Amino acid sequence: MEANTPLEIQQEIIQRLSRHNKNRGSSSLEKKALFLKHLSIIARDDKNILYEEIRITMNEAGLSLSEIQRYIHQAENDGILCRAGKDKWIFLEP
């Protein structure tokens, strides 16, 4: 998504992707959509996200530590997260 996409549209896209993935029955895709949804929620106004925030939020959402680490790595590779320091990222929006 573009950086200036209105929040309502971002949320609608995430919801549609989540519904689409549920219809496909892929728990891996559902978890990735859940991960991205929560990243957008926990990103502060300056778009900085700390590892501890990710870990706590994702654990509450039912993701394991290995899944969290895998999705963080994937988000970095996809250009969604940019490492800004030790245990700190900038959320660039999918």
Secondary structure, 3 states (H helix, E strand, C coil): CCCCCCHHHHHHHHHHHHHHHHHHCCHHHHHHHHHHHHHHHHCCCCCEEEHHHHHHHHHHCCCCHHHHHHHHHHHHHCCCEEEEECCEEEECCC
